[in-house]
Amino acid sequence: MPETRDWFLKHRQQFRERSTRTPVGNGFYTTVGRLVPIAQVLDAVPRVVRVQFG
């Protein structure tokens, strides 16, 4: 995970920021993240592996 985080922080401006809202009681909270293609992470960070469940 640290290797992936380091890579992401160096490249985060390349990825679109998106947000979503989650209802909580009478209000909501907003989560903000970036859209990162998994293929790009797999190519860039050597020890990352993809595991598919189900």
PyMOL commands that set and color helices and strands:
alter all, ss='L'
color gray80, all
select helices_A, chain A and resi 2-14+38-44
alter helices_A, ss='H'
color red, helices_A
select strands_A, chain A and resi 17-24+27-34
alter strands_A, ss='S'
color yellow, strands_A
deselect
rebuild
show_as cartoon
